[in-house]
Amino acid sequence: MRQETFPLSQKELQRVSVISACIKGDMACARAAGLLCLSVRQIKRLKKRMREDGEAALAHANRGRPSPRRLPDAVRTKIVQLARGTYAGFNDHHLCEKLVEREGFSLSRETLRRLLRNNGLGSPRKRRAPAHRHRRMRSARVGELVQLDGSPHDWLAGRGPQLTALGMQDDATGKILAAQFFSSETTFGYLCLLNRCSAATACRSLFTVITAASSSATTTAGPSRNNSLENASPPNFGRALEQLGVTFIAANSPQAKGRVERLWGVLQDRLCSELRLAGAHDLDSANAVLRKFIADYNRRFARQPREMASAWRPAPDNLERICCFLHERTVSNDNVVQWEGRRFQIPQQARRFSFAGAKVHIYQALDGRVSLYYGETRLEHAAIPGG
């Protein structure tokens, strides 16, 4: 039995929730295996470990330990040099054969593939396996799968600016969880949607969110530069989902997010007519009509899930620090933080006499407010006039 104390990751906390439901008899092992992408036998092993040692038993025993089968760094460097030199242009399978037969290395093709990709070496041969599609059943519980997408469209039919609608739809019920018009598809819009959904339901998704491929979200309008799904570095929306314990699945085709695609078809018919009837001509008036439309849509078209148990979990207390833009900066010698042409003076704090050289995090809320944190400590600061 483990004696040390350590925090569980979000993935491990998800396992705790699911395995606990199995132990209580609220969920079958087969259902839990499907949700956690594990075998039924592994689910039974986890149930036994949790009964005997508690929640800590679900933490991976090798956390923080390097793999004993990891190739030495010298060998990895030599393989990369050979792939770029002597064996340049060889496909992964062919290269693996030559490294084993001629160079005397012992490694699998998958190990070689990961090593090459991590060093920026792609395969010279491009193939696409034939696709086989089949109808997917709705998720069983509310909140188990949420589809997220954006739809740029002439929603106002020429009466106003071009708008983009962003929406979140529950897969189990077809209910619109949140939707809003924005001037373009940006990370700012997606964060607003995520924050609104979490605050309105006092919950967050326990399992997965499936969204459109981020290639369409390339604009940067909003409260911060570099705020699109592609351009944000690190991706603020991806970071928010990770902190919420939500699995992100990027849809690489319209068919992979067919339910929300069909939703846009309905909205581009019914909602456009409602907008015309209400005389909406700008962003604010369009959003006012949309709010009323969502309630009517859910009343007419939402359906009951197959299982009444909900997959939501309580939202965290620090939701404002999750659904925001996060930036890291180093404090200058005069205890000033510079960010996007703005400067913030950090006075002497109780924790430290000086923060010169320290790395601090800048949290930019969706309403534009800025907070400075050193670790988990919020810092007092003052904006310096005139930049």
C-alpha positions as CSV (number, residue, x, y, z in Angstrom):
1,M,0.0,0.0,0.0
2,R,1.3,3.5,-0.9
3,Q,2.1,5.8,2.0
4,E,3.2,9.0,0.1
5,T,0.7,11.8,-0.5
6,F,0.5,13.5,-4.0
7,P,-2.1,15.2,-6.0
8,L,-4.0,13.4,-8.8
9,S,-4.1,14.7,-12.3
10,Q,-7.3,15.6,-14.0
11,K,-7.2,12.4,-16.0
12,E,-6.7,10.3,-12.8
13,L,-9.6,12.2,-11.2
14,Q,-11.8,11.3,-14.1
15,R,-10.9,7.7,-13.5
16,V,-11.7,8.0,-9.8
17,S,-15.2,9.3,-10.7
18,V,-15.9,6.6,-13.2
19,I,-14.5,3.7,-11.1
20,S,-16.4,5.0,-8.1
21,A,-19.6,4.8,-10.1
22,C,-18.7,1.2,-11.0
23,I,-18.1,0.3,-7.4
24,K,-21.4,1.8,-6.3
25,G,-23.2,-0.1,-9.1
26,D,-24.3,3.0,-10.9
27,M,-22.4,2.1,-14.1
28,A,-21.5,-1.2,-15.8
29,C,-17.9,-2.1,-16.4
30,A,-18.4,-2.2,-20.1
31,R,-19.8,1.3,-20.1
32,A,-16.8,2.5,-18.0
33,A,-14.4,0.8,-20.3
34,G,-15.8,2.7,-23.3
35,L,-15.7,6.0,-21.5
36,L,-12.1,5.6,-20.3
37,C,-10.8,3.8,-23.5
38,L,-9.8,0.8,-21.4
39,S,-10.6,-2.9,-21.5
40,V,-13.2,-4.4,-19.2
41,R,-10.5,-6.5,-17.5
42,Q,-8.5,-3.3,-16.7
43,I,-11.6,-1.7,-15.3
44,K,-12.0,-4.6,-12.9
45,R,-8.4,-4.3,-11.9
46,L,-8.9,-0.6,-11.1
47,K,-12.0,-1.4,-9.1
48,K,-10.0,-3.9,-7.0
49,R,-7.1,-1.5,-6.5
50,M,-9.4,1.3,-5.5
51,R,-11.3,-0.9,-3.0
52,E,-8.0,-2.0,-1.4
53,D,-5.9,1.2,-1.4
54,G,-8.4,4.1,-2.1
55,E,-8.2,6.8,-4.7
56,A,-4.4,7.1,-4.6
57,A,-4.1,3.6,-6.0
58,L,-5.3,4.9,-9.4
59,A,-2.2,7.1,-9.9
60,H,0.3,5.6,-12.3
61,A,3.1,3.9,-10.4
62,N,5.8,5.1,-12.8
63,R,4.9,8.7,-12.6
64,G,8.1,10.8,-13.0
65,R,10.3,7.8,-13.7
66,P,12.2,7.6,-17.1
67,S,11.4,4.4,-19.1
68,P,14.0,1.7,-18.6
69,R,13.7,0.9,-22.3
70,R,14.4,4.5,-23.4
71,L,17.2,4.7,-26.0
72,P,20.4,6.4,-24.7
73,D,20.7,10.0,-25.9
74,A,23.9,9.2,-27.9
75,V,22.0,6.5,-29.8
76,R,19.1,8.8,-30.5
77,T,21.4,11.5,-31.8
78,K,23.2,9.0,-34.0
79,I,20.0,7.7,-35.5
80,V,18.8,11.2,-36.3
81,Q,22.2,12.0,-38.0
82,L,21.9,8.8,-40.1
83,A,18.3,9.7,-41.1
84,R,19.4,13.1,-42.3
85,G,22.5,12.0,-44.0
86,T,23.2,8.4,-45.2
87,Y,19.6,7.3,-45.2
88,A,18.0,10.6,-46.2
89,G,14.7,9.9,-48.2
90,F,14.2,6.4,-46.7
91,N,10.6,5.7,-45.5
92,D,10.2,4.7,-41.8
93,H,9.9,1.0,-42.4
94,H,12.8,0.8,-44.8
95,L,15.0,3.0,-42.6
96,C,14.2,0.8,-39.6
97,E,15.3,-2.3,-41.5
98,K,18.6,-0.7,-42.5
99,L,19.3,0.5,-39.0
100,V,18.8,-3.0,-37.7
101,E,20.6,-4.9,-40.5
102,R,23.5,-2.6,-41.3
103,E,24.0,-0.3,-38.3
104,G,23.3,-2.9,-35.5
105,F,20.6,-0.9,-33.7
106,S,17.8,-2.6,-31.9
107,L,14.6,-0.6,-32.1
108,S,11.0,-0.9,-33.4
109,R,9.5,1.0,-36.3
110,E,7.1,2.9,-33.9
111,T,10.0,4.0,-31.7
112,L,11.9,5.2,-34.8
113,R,8.8,7.0,-36.1
114,R,8.3,8.9,-32.8
115,L,12.0,9.8,-32.7
116,L,12.0,11.1,-36.3
117,R,8.8,13.1,-35.8
118,N,10.0,14.7,-32.6
119,N,13.1,15.9,-34.5
120,G,11.0,17.3,-37.4
121,L,11.7,14.5,-39.9
122,G,8.5,13.5,-41.7
123,S,7.9,10.4,-43.9
124,P,8.7,11.0,-47.6
125,R,5.6,8.9,-48.5
126,K,2.2,10.4,-48.0
127,R,-0.7,7.9,-47.8
128,R,-4.3,8.2,-46.7
129,A,-6.0,5.0,-45.6
130,P,-9.5,4.4,-47.1
131,A,-12.2,5.8,-44.8
132,H,-15.1,3.7,-43.5
133,R,-17.9,5.6,-41.9
134,H,-20.8,4.3,-39.8
135,R,-23.6,6.0,-37.9
136,R,-22.6,6.9,-34.3
137,M,-25.1,6.6,-31.5
138,R,-25.8,9.7,-29.4
139,S,-23.9,9.8,-26.1
140,A,-25.8,8.3,-23.3
141,R,-25.6,11.1,-20.7
142,V,-25.9,14.8,-20.6
143,G,-22.4,16.5,-20.7
144,E,-20.6,13.3,-21.8
145,L,-19.9,14.8,-25.3
146,V,-20.2,18.4,-26.3
147,Q,-19.8,19.5,-29.9
148,L,-18.3,23.0,-30.5
149,D,-18.1,24.8,-33.8
150,G,-18.4,28.2,-35.5
151,S,-20.4,29.2,-38.5
152,P,-19.5,32.3,-40.5
153,H,-22.6,33.3,-42.5
154,D,-24.5,36.3,-43.7
155,W,-26.8,36.1,-40.8
156,L,-28.2,39.6,-41.2
157,A,-28.9,39.1,-44.9
158,G,-27.1,42.3,-45.9
159,R,-28.7,44.5,-43.2
160,G,-25.5,44.7,-41.1
161,P,-22.0,43.3,-40.8
162,Q,-20.9,39.8,-41.5
163,L,-21.1,37.8,-38.3
164,T,-19.9,34.4,-37.0
165,A,-22.0,32.3,-34.7
166,L,-20.2,30.1,-32.2
167,G,-22.2,27.4,-30.4
168,M,-21.9,24.5,-28.0
169,Q,-24.4,21.6,-28.4
170,D,-24.9,18.6,-26.1
171,D,-24.6,15.4,-28.1
172,A,-27.0,13.3,-25.9
173,T,-29.9,15.7,-26.0
174,G,-29.2,18.0,-28.9
175,K,-29.7,21.0,-26.6
176,I,-27.8,24.2,-27.3
177,L,-25.7,24.8,-24.2
178,A,-24.4,28.2,-25.3
179,A,-24.3,30.3,-28.5
180,Q,-23.3,33.8,-29.4
181,F,-22.5,36.0,-32.4
182,F,-19.0,37.4,-32.8
183,S,-17.4,39.5,-35.5
184,S,-15.1,36.5,-36.3
185,E,-14.1,33.1,-35.1
186,T,-11.4,33.6,-32.4
187,T,-10.2,32.1,-29.2
188,F,-11.8,35.0,-27.3
189,G,-15.2,33.9,-28.6
190,Y,-14.6,30.2,-27.7
191,L,-13.4,31.2,-24.2
192,C,-16.5,33.4,-23.7
193,L,-18.6,30.4,-24.7
194,L,-16.8,28.0,-22.4
195,N,-17.1,30.4,-19.5
196,R,-20.8,31.1,-20.1
197,C,-21.6,27.4,-20.4
198,S,-19.7,26.6,-17.2
199,A,-21.2,29.5,-15.2
200,A,-24.8,28.9,-16.4
201,T,-24.9,25.2,-15.6
202,A,-22.5,25.5,-12.6
203,C,-20.8,22.5,-14.2
204,R,-18.2,21.5,-16.6
205,S,-17.9,18.5,-18.9
206,L,-16.5,15.4,-17.4
207,F,-15.4,13.6,-20.5
208,T,-15.0,15.0,-24.0
209,V,-15.5,18.1,-26.2
210,I,-15.4,17.6,-30.0
211,T,-14.8,20.7,-32.0
212,A,-14.1,21.8,-35.6
213,A,-10.6,21.6,-36.8
214,S,-8.9,24.9,-35.8
215,S,-7.8,25.7,-39.4
216,S,-10.8,28.0,-39.8
217,A,-10.1,30.0,-36.7
218,T,-7.2,32.2,-37.9
219,T,-8.4,35.7,-37.2
220,T,-7.0,37.6,-34.2
221,A,-9.7,40.1,-33.3
222,G,-10.4,40.4,-29.6
223,P,-8.9,41.7,-26.4
224,S,-5.5,40.2,-27.1
225,R,-3.2,39.6,-30.0
226,N,-2.5,36.0,-31.0
227,N,-5.8,34.8,-29.6
228,S,-7.0,32.5,-32.4
229,L,-7.1,28.7,-32.0
230,E,-4.1,28.4,-34.3
231,N,-2.1,31.5,-33.4
232,A,-2.3,31.4,-29.6
233,S,1.0,30.1,-28.1
234,P,0.5,28.2,-25.9
235,P,-3.1,27.7,-27.1
236,N,-5.2,29.4,-24.4
237,F,-8.4,27.5,-25.3
238,G,-6.5,24.2,-25.2
239,R,-5.0,25.2,-21.8
240,A,-8.4,26.0,-20.4
241,L,-9.8,22.7,-21.5
242,E,-6.9,20.9,-20.0
243,Q,-7.3,22.7,-16.7
244,L,-11.0,21.8,-16.7
245,G,-10.1,18.1,-17.3
246,V,-11.9,18.1,-20.7
247,T,-10.6,16.0,-23.5
248,F,-10.3,17.8,-26.8
249,I,-11.0,15.9,-30.0
250,A,-10.3,17.9,-33.2
251,A,-12.8,16.9,-36.0
252,N,-11.0,16.7,-39.3
253,S,-14.1,16.5,-41.4
254,P,-17.7,17.8,-41.3
255,Q,-18.9,14.2,-40.9
256,A,-17.0,14.0,-37.6
257,K,-19.1,16.8,-36.1
258,G,-22.3,16.1,-38.1
259,R,-24.7,17.0,-35.3
260,V,-23.5,20.5,-34.8
261,E,-23.2,20.9,-38.6
262,R,-26.9,20.0,-38.9
263,L,-27.6,22.5,-36.2
264,W,-26.1,25.3,-38.3
265,G,-28.4,24.2,-41.2
266,V,-31.4,24.7,-39.0
267,L,-30.2,28.0,-37.6
268,Q,-29.3,29.4,-41.0
269,D,-33.0,28.7,-41.9
270,R,-35.0,29.5,-38.8
271,L,-32.7,32.0,-37.0
272,C,-32.1,34.1,-40.2
273,S,-35.9,34.5,-40.5
274,E,-36.2,35.4,-36.8
275,L,-33.5,38.0,-37.2
276,R,-35.2,39.5,-40.2
277,L,-38.6,39.5,-38.4
278,A,-37.1,41.3,-35.4
279,G,-35.2,43.8,-37.6
280,A,-31.8,42.9,-36.2
281,H,-29.1,45.0,-37.9
282,D,-26.0,44.8,-35.7
283,L,-24.1,42.5,-33.3
284,D,-26.0,43.5,-30.1
285,S,-29.5,43.2,-31.6
286,A,-28.6,39.8,-33.2
287,N,-27.4,38.4,-29.9
288,A,-30.6,39.6,-28.2
289,V,-32.6,37.6,-30.8
290,L,-30.3,34.6,-30.5
291,R,-30.8,34.4,-26.7
292,K,-34.6,34.1,-27.1
293,F,-34.2,31.7,-30.0
294,I,-32.0,29.3,-28.0
295,A,-34.7,28.9,-25.3
296,D,-37.4,28.2,-28.0
297,Y,-35.1,25.8,-29.9
298,N,-34.3,23.8,-26.8
299,R,-38.0,23.6,-25.9
300,R,-38.9,22.3,-29.4
301,F,-36.0,20.1,-30.4
302,A,-34.1,18.9,-27.3
303,R,-34.7,15.2,-26.4
304,Q,-34.3,13.0,-23.4
305,P,-30.9,11.3,-23.0
306,R,-30.7,7.5,-22.8
307,E,-29.5,7.6,-19.2
308,M,-30.8,10.1,-16.7
309,A,-27.5,10.3,-14.7
310,S,-25.6,13.4,-15.6
311,A,-21.9,13.5,-16.6
312,W,-21.3,17.0,-15.3
313,R,-19.0,17.9,-12.4
314,P,-19.0,21.0,-10.3
315,A,-17.2,23.9,-11.9
316,P,-13.9,25.0,-10.2
317,D,-13.8,28.1,-8.0
318,N,-11.0,29.7,-10.1
319,L,-13.0,29.6,-13.3
320,E,-12.0,33.2,-14.0
321,R,-8.4,32.2,-14.0
322,I,-9.1,29.3,-16.4
323,C,-11.3,31.0,-19.1
324,C,-8.9,33.8,-19.8
325,F,-5.7,34.7,-21.6
326,L,-2.5,33.7,-19.8
327,H,0.9,35.3,-20.5
328,E,4.2,34.8,-18.7
329,R,6.7,37.6,-18.3
330,T,9.9,38.2,-16.4
331,V,10.0,41.1,-13.9
332,S,12.7,43.7,-14.7
333,N,15.2,45.0,-12.2
334,D,12.9,48.0,-11.3
335,N,10.0,45.6,-10.5
336,V,8.1,46.5,-13.6
337,V,6.3,44.0,-15.9
338,Q,6.0,44.9,-19.6
339,W,3.2,43.4,-21.7
340,E,1.7,44.5,-25.0
341,G,2.9,48.1,-24.6
342,R,1.7,48.4,-21.1
343,R,3.7,48.5,-17.9
344,F,2.8,47.5,-14.4
345,Q,4.7,48.4,-11.3
346,I,4.9,45.8,-8.5
347,P,5.3,47.4,-5.1
348,Q,7.0,45.6,-2.1
349,Q,4.8,42.6,-1.1
350,A,4.6,40.6,2.1
351,R,5.9,37.5,0.4
352,R,9.0,39.0,-1.2
353,F,10.9,42.3,-0.9
354,S,11.7,42.4,-4.6
355,F,10.4,40.4,-7.6
356,A,13.3,41.4,-9.9
357,G,14.0,38.5,-12.2
358,A,11.0,36.5,-11.1
359,K,8.6,35.0,-13.7
360,V,5.0,36.1,-13.1
361,H,1.8,35.2,-14.9
362,I,-0.5,37.8,-16.4
363,Y,-4.2,36.8,-16.4
364,Q,-6.3,38.8,-18.8
365,A,-9.9,38.3,-18.1
366,L,-12.5,38.2,-20.9
367,D,-13.7,41.7,-19.8
368,G,-10.2,43.1,-20.1
369,R,-9.2,43.2,-16.4
370,V,-5.6,42.2,-15.7
371,S,-4.3,40.3,-12.7
372,L,-0.7,39.4,-11.8
373,Y,0.2,36.2,-10.0
374,Y,3.4,34.8,-8.7
375,G,2.7,31.1,-8.3
376,E,-0.7,31.1,-6.5
377,T,-0.2,34.5,-4.9
378,R,-2.0,37.4,-6.4
379,L,0.3,40.5,-6.6
380,E,-0.6,44.0,-6.0
381,H,0.3,46.2,-9.0
382,A,-0.3,49.6,-10.5
383,A,-0.4,50.6,-14.2
384,I,2.3,53.1,-15.1
385,P,0.6,56.0,-17.0
386,G,1.8,56.7,-20.5
387,G,3.3,53.1,-21.0
